[in-house]
Amino acid sequence: MRDQKARNKIRRGRPKKVRRCWDGGNKVMFKTEEDADAEVRFRSALHSDRKAPKRSYLCKLCQHWHITAMSEEDYQSLASE
């Protein structure tokens, strides 16, 4: 019961309607960096494994924010290859 109350408290600030990116993938679009960061905190509290989101980033295609489990260091190493 206590865990459910904690989840509900965290969940209150989350957007109700989910919009997806135009790239054809399954990425959720957030209007602001603050909204995306709030979702990172919410999901990180639920998931303690390596798949929990770590950060938000601005999408060059749709100009909205997305979240990812990939660290900035891993992304930079992939981008430089």
C-alpha positions, 0 to 999 in steps of 0.5 A: 500500500505504501509503495502504491501511494509513492507511485501515485505521488510521483505519477501526478505530474506526468502527461496524460496523453502520449504522442509518438515521434514522427520517425516511425519508431516508438519514442514518446515525445515530450514538449519540454526538457523538464517533462522528459526529465520528470519521466526519467525520474519516474521510470528510474524509481520503478526500474533499477536495472540497466534498462531504466532511462538515464537521460533526456535528449532533443530529437533533431527530427521532431524538435521534441524531447525523448528519453533513453537508457543510453548514457551520454558517454555510450552515445558519444562513442557510437557517434564517433565510430 
